[in-house]
Amino acid sequence: MFQRLMKDPFFQQSAVIFLLSQVGSFFHFLYQYEMSHALSKERYGALNALLSLAMILTVPMATLQMGISKYVSQFKLKNNLSGLRCFYSLWIRDLFLFSCGMILFFYVFKSMFISFFHIESSGVFILLSIFAALGFFHSFGLGVLQGEERFLLAGFCALLAGVFKWASGVGVISIGYSLSTLMSALILSSAVVLAVLFSKTRSYWVNPFGYTSPVVESFHYFFPSFLAYSMLSLILLMDVIWVQHFFGKGSSQAGLYATAAVLGKTVFYVSLSIVMVMFPKVVVSDALKANSKIPLVKTLLMGSFISGSVLALFLMFPEKILMLFGKQEAVGAVLYLRGYAMAMWLMLLLHIFVNYFIALSRFEIVGVLFGMCALQVTLIFLFHARPEHILWVIQGVYLIGNVTCVWFVLKKRTIQKPIPSMITVPISGVGLSDPASET
């Protein structure tokens, strides 16, 4: 049994990206550890509220990462490298234009963000928008690697992201820090990782001008995927922002809740890399008319076991974990940590289900996520007398979402409207060398 498991390609690829991403996650943890000791509770809560906003902006770009992965898998399956090069280059062009528009939006409406977050600095929101823009390109680059099933390189980039983020935190603490300095350091670390990503896929680049945007042809896939990932990210992250909004002024509760959220999300993120392996496997299985539920079940089992093991530690030793993570007053977050860790275990299962449905273009999941998002917002507005009330809300909403997804998996699949599977744009004068051979 053990030897059979070790020879399973799904297990081997999952193990590679899991181990590398966990080393990167360890350095992300070290960054948060440094910040929790160096910053006051109020400033630490503000920093994590800003990072949550950045994640809300960039996590929907999982639409991009998974969508790019789906199309790249199809390009590679049909050996259409000329179409892949055009697809790659056009997306870079369109992402650059979109990023410029987003930065302009933050500049125009910076006073609104200052008022909502109670942060008296306009520059920090401009820096935040630049950091989010880099996140778009990061998701795009990972999507290319994922579609090619170059999981070793994808895991290495995840490792680098953690190492450089930690190094940026060390640098900021040594020279003196402010929220603007912290965001500037994060921008620099993200840019270094992007340089590595694009150096490994640069041979796909061609002049993109004069060609139709791939967004137009693939709209029927990307738009509902974008809606699904946008609502999924809101469901995951909005609680920290609302706690900052309701309790961030004149109270330490927002900082304690942020501490619990940072640690509790470990349960969610520790198994997230396995989804990267599942997604292209489901796409290929569906294209070959094989049983696509097999990679889903494998991912659920592996994710449940890994994240469940971490959850057990949080349930049994919350005080010791908090003492390791933060200063003495961080122990006050024990009130939230157990519940938040349980919520993140449920969120991991939900995330796996959503990616499975999107890989199969089963967009009935969008309605489920919309209902979850509306329910969570409504309940938070009704029950927010204390931060733990918000925590109870997200636990209940995540549980409802998982039960619904199980029912959808067991339900007979309905016939979907055909999704454009390829974008074929021949480009003359372009060679057919494969950058995957470079690594």
C-alpha positions, 0 to 999 in steps of 0.5 A: 500500500505504501509503495503504491502510494509513493509511486502515484504521480499525483502523490509525488507531484503533490509532495514536491509542491507541498514541501517547497511551499511549506518552507516558503510558508514558514518564512511567511510565518517568520515575517508575521512573527517579526511584525507581531513583536515589532508593531503595536497591536493597533498598527499590527491590526492595520497592517493585516487589514491592508494585507487582507484588502490586497488579498481580496484584490489578488485572490480573485486572480486565482481566476486568472491562475486557474483559467490560465492553467486550464487553457495552457493544459489544453494548448500543451495537450494539442501541441499548439505552441504558437497559440500558447505564445499569443495567449501568453503575450496578450494576457501580459499586455491586458494585465498591464493595462488593467493594473494601471487602471486599478492604481489610478482608482486607488489614487482617486478614491484614497480619501474613502479608504483612509476614512474606512480603515482609520489609517491616516496615510494616503501613500500607503493605499497607492503602494497597496495598489502597486503590490496588488498589481504585482500579485496579478502577474504573480498569479498569471506566471504560476498559472502558466507553470501549473498548466505545464505541470512544472510543479517543481518550479512553481514550488520553488517560486513559492519558497522564494516568495516566503524567503524574500518577504521575510527578508523584507521584514528584517530589513524594515525593522533594521532601518525603522518602520512605518506602514508605507515602508512595510508596503514598499518592502513587500513590493520589492520582494514581490518584484524579485519573485516575478523576475524569476517567474518570467525569466522561465517563461520568457520564450513564450513572449511575442509582440502582442499588439495587433491581435484580439484579446484572449479575454474576448474569446474566453469570456464565457469561462473567465467571467463566471470563474472570476465571480466565483473566486471573487466571492470565495475570497470575500467569504474568506477575508471579509471578517478581518476587515469588518473586525477592523471596521467595528473594533479597530478604533480605541480597542485592542480586539482588532489586533488580537483577532488579526493575530488569531486570523494570521495563525488560524489561516495556517490550517487553510494555507498548509494544504492549499498547494495540493489544489494546484496539482488537482486542477490540471488533473481534473481538466485533463481527466475531463477532456479524456472522458476519464473519472474526474472525481478521482483527483478530487477525492485524493485532494480531499483526503490529503488536504483533510489529513494535513490540515486536520493535523495542524488543526489538532495542534491549535485545538490542544495547545492554543496558548503555547502557540500564541506565546511562541508567535507573539508577545505576552498580550497575544495570549488574549487571542486564545478566545478566537484561535480555536474557532478560527482554526476550525473555520479554516479547516472548513474553508479548505474543503470549500476551496477544493470543491470550488476549484473542482467545479471551476475546472469542469466549468460547472458554474452553478457553484457561482450561485452557491457562493453568492448566497454564502456571501450575502448570508455572511454579510447579513449575519455580520451586520446583525450580530457583531456585538463582539468579535467572537460573534463574527467568528461564529457566523463564518463557521456556520456559513462555511459549513453550509457551503460544504454540505451544498457542495457535497450535494452538487458532486453527488448530483447528476451533472447537467450539460454545460454550454460549450466553453471555447477550449482553445485560442488558436492564433498562428504567429509566423516566424516563431519557433517551437522550442519549449521553455519547459526544457529549460528547467 
